[in-house]
């Protein structure tokens, strides 16, 4: 059994990236970090290393449990890595999901004229005029 594997091969093997080319590009762009150092695709990873992947605005962290150069079945992945992403980073995912919900169902088409007016009335800024009266 190998003691070290290239980081780009390991990222592809454990299905963190769809292709090895995407894993190489992420390394070259500085999105893959080991021990607070941005790594090149040729960097070797060992069992016990924590690999961090930046996917804005979240920093995912994975602990290496085993090594493989060959792409594996998705059911086998938990034996090769453990997700150790911090709770505050996972909270950012939930906040992003909530922010993406606009109240309109996907596929319902463009807002009608009445919908647009309701949206504008709801989002229009409320301010106070010179006499102290509220303008809506």
ABEGO torsion letter per residue (X at the ends): XBABBBAAAAAAAAGABABAAAAAAAAAAGABBBGGBBBBAABBBBBGBBBBBBBOABBBBBBBABBBABBBBAAAAAAABBBABBAAAAAAAAAAAAAABAGBBBGAEBBBAAAAAAAAAAABBBBBBAAGBBBX
